[in-house]
Amino acid sequence: MLGDVDTAVILEVALNGTTTRERNPRVPRTPAEVAEQAVDVLDAGAAIVHHHNDEPMFTTDGVHAVEPYLAAWDPVLAAHPDALLYPTMAAGARGIPVERRWAHVAELGRRGHMTLVDPGSVNVGLLDDGTCPGPAAPEPYQNSFADTEYMFARTAELGAAPSISIFEPGFLRTALTLHRHGRVPPGAIVKLYFADRLQFGLPPTPAALEAYLELLEPSGLPWSVAVLGGDVVGSGLAELAVRRGGHLRVGLEDFDDGRGGTPSNRELLDGALRALDRVGARPASPADARDILGITRRAVPDTPGN
């Protein structure tokens, strides 16, 4: 149990995801808006920022551009050089080789940023009311074992640190097996994604968290929790996870209070900060987060990588 005021917790803010302005007019969509809100949450106590560009998430093409990320991140790094930043990848591409789907992640990793590894396949669109948004319905988001191996191996070649997304228990078992065999690079953090309104994986309950931790704890890997289609703080999962030694993710990509609330990213972060206060913890600075994860600053190459 916590109680030591020196306990540092890594706070991540997922700024937008597929959240539209119609759903929440406060969501940042342009690179300039992303940069402004990223600097704001980093000023306030976040250490990791994740966001999507306005390219379609569920797409037959499967290719995302590097340039919008750089346009958003350059001003962020000018204000917070140690900030940890990472992108997304397309969920709906079918038959597109992972080398192409993941190329923008590799280029950003080459530049010293975190990578994204999704070690499995999942159906992600079904809601608790029995409906499924059209773009998400036709087929699962899929990553084969070979795709997973590629993402981890390329991350290691780049000297980058992976953010590992866990949508289902099988994702975690895959990642842990590869970790036991030395195929997960240093600097990794495991993101345990619980689901509330969305009907995948495990719900945000104490029993569900303990099930994940039973699998995870022998590895010693750092981990965080998020509730997709819900409220990680309001559910009580945030405080429980911090007491068990975990870290937190909040943000407009994830948030849905079921009542049509439209908070800002800063307000969601403030809620996480209040949760830390209640358990006697403090937010990790970006430099603290790098120390916790074992990520060092890297010199950025002057010439393009592979």
N, C-alpha and C positions, 0 to 999 in steps of 0.2 A: 504493500500500500504506500501511496505517496504521502508527502507531508513536508518534504525537503524543498525549501524555496529555491534551491539551486538546480532543481530538476528541470531540464530544458526540453521542451516539446516542439517538434517541427510542425509548423502550420503551413499547409498548402492551400492555395486558393485556385479553384478551377473556374476561370472567369466567365465562360460563355457556353461551350459545348454546342448543342443544337437548339438552345433556348433562343426564341425569336423575340423581336421587339413587340410583337402582338401579345405574347405571353408576359413579358416583363420589359417595359420601355427603358429600364435602367441597365439592360445588358449591353456590354461593349461589343461592337461588331467590326468596326474599322481598325486598322493598325494604330491610328492615333488614339482612339478610345481605349484600346487594349493597353497601350503604353501608359496612358494617364492613370487608369485604374490599377495597373500592375505596380507602378511607383507608389500609389496611395496605399495599397495593402502591404507592400514591403516596408514603407515608412512606419506602418502601424504594428508590425510584428510578424508578418508572413516571411517565410524563407524560400518557399517553392511556389512558382506560378506556372499554371498549365492553361493553354487555351487552344481554340480551333480558329482557323481562318474561315472565310465565308464560302469556301469551296464546299460542294455537297458532301455530307458525311456518307450517305448511302448512294453510291455512284457506280456505274458500270466501268468507268475509266480507271479509278483506283490510284490516280496520280495527284499528289498535292504539291504545290509550289513552295520553294524555300523563301522567295523574296518577301512575301507578306510577313513571315515570321521575323525576318531580319529587320524589316521596317518597324515592327512593333518593339523588338528587343533592343535595338541599338540605344534608344533613349533610356530604356530601363537599366541597361548595364552602365550607362554613363552615371546614373544616380546610385546604383547598387551593383558594383562590380562582382560581388560574390554571389549574387542571386542565382538560384538554381531554376532553370527554365527548360520546359520540354513540350513538344508538339503532340498532335494526334496522328492517326492514319485512317484511311478510308475503310469503312466497314462493309460496304456492299459490293466490292469488286469481285467478280467471279472469273477465274481463269487468268488473272493478272499475276505474273510472277512476283514473289515477295521482293525480289531485288528492285522491281519497279515501284511497287506499292510503298516500299520502305525507303526509297532513295532520298527523299527530303529529310527523313530522320537521320540517315547516315551522314548527310552533308552537315546538318546541324550538330551532330555528335562530333564530327571532325573539327568543328569550330569551338569545341569545348563544352557543349551543352549536354544535358542528360538525353538518353534515348528512351524510347517506349517499347516495351516487349509485352505482347498479349499472348500468353502461352496456351492457347486453346480456341475452341469454337463454342458459340452460344447463340440462342435465340434471345433477343433483347427487347422486343417491341411490345409484347402483350402487357396490357394494363389490368388493374384489379377490377375494372368495370367490364372486362371481357372484350374490349376493343383493342385494335392494334393499328397504329398509324401506317398508312399505305406504304411509304418508302421502306419501313422496317419489316413488313410482313412476308415478302416472298421467300426469302432464304436466310439461313443463319449467317452471322458474322463468323468467318472461318479462318483459322490459322492451323496448318498441319504441324505435326512434330518437326518435319523438315523446315518449315517456316520458322518455328520457334528456335530451332538450333541455329539457323542462319542469323536471326536477330541477335541472339546472345553472342555468337562467334564474331559477328561484325562489330558489335559493341566492344568486345574485348580488343579487337584489332585497332579500333579507334582510340582506345584508352578512355572510353566514356563510361558513365555509370547508368545502369538501367533502372527505370521506373517500371515495376512488374505489376501488371493489372490482374487481379484475381476476381473474376466474375462468378466462378463456380468452384467447388472444392477440387474438382479434377484439374483445374488450372494450377492450383497450389501444389498438388501432388506431382505434377509434371515439373514445375519449377524446382521443387525441393529435390527431386531425383537428379536433375541436372546439376543442382548445387552440390549434392553429395559427391558427384563425379567430377567436380572441378570445372563445370562448364557455365557457371554463372559468374560474370566478372565482379571484381570488387566495386564497392560503392552502391550496391543494389539496395533498394527499398521496396518492400512488398506492400501493395495497396489492396487491402481487403474491402471489396465493394459489396456492401449489403444492399438489398432492394426493398423498398416499401410499396409504393404504388406499382412499380414495375415488377413483373412476375418472373424473375430469374433468381438463381442462386439462393442465398439464405436471407431471412428477414433480420432486422436489427434488434436482436434479442440477446440477453446474456448467454443463453445456451448456445446460440449460433456462434457468438464470439469465442466461447470456450472450445467449441468443436474445431474452429480454425486454429486456435492457439495450441491445442493438443498436437496438431500436425506440425505447426510452425516452430514451436519453442526449441526443440532439439537443434535446429539449424543455427540459432543465434542471429538470424537476419532481422534487421530493424523493420518495423511494420507500421502502417497507419490504417485508419478506418474512414470510410465514406459511406453515405447512404444515398443511392441514386433514386430519384423520384421520391424523396422524403426529406427529413431534417435530422442530421446527425446529432445536433445539440439537443433539439426538442425531444428526440426519442430517448435520451439518456445514454445513448451509446458512447458519446464523446467522453463524458466523465468516466464511464466504466473503462473505456480503452486506455485513457491516460493513467488511471489507477493500476492498470495491468502492464504499464510500461510502453504503451503505444503512442503514436502520433496521430494528427488529425488532418482531414481535408474537408473544406467547406467551399461554397461558391455557387453561382447561378447555373452552372452546368448541372449540378446535382439537385438543387433545392426544389421541393414541392411540398407545401404545407397542407395541400388538399383543400385550401380555402381561397385560392387565387391570390395569395399574398405576393407583393412585389418588392421585396427588400433589395438593397444594393449589396454588392460584394463586400463593401466595407462594413455594412451592418451585420452580415453573416460572420465576417471575421471577428467583429466586436463580440458577438455571441460566443464564439470559441474562446476568446480571451477571457471572458467572464467565467467560462467553464474551467479554465486553467486556474483562475484565482480561487475558485471554490475548492479545488483539490490541492492548492499550495504548490503549483508549478508555474513556470514562466515560459514565454515563447522563445524558441531558439532563434538567434540571428542567422542570417545566411552563412556567416563564418562558423557559428556553432554547428549549424546543420552539416556543413562540409566536414567538420571534425567528427560528428556523430556517425556519419556515413562513410568516412574515410575517403572523401573526394578532395583532391588538391586542385589548386588553380593550374590551368594549362596554358602554355603559350599558343596563340592562334596562328596556324600556318599562313604564309603569304600567298601560297599557290593552291589551286583547287585539288581536292583529294580524288580518290577513285570513285 
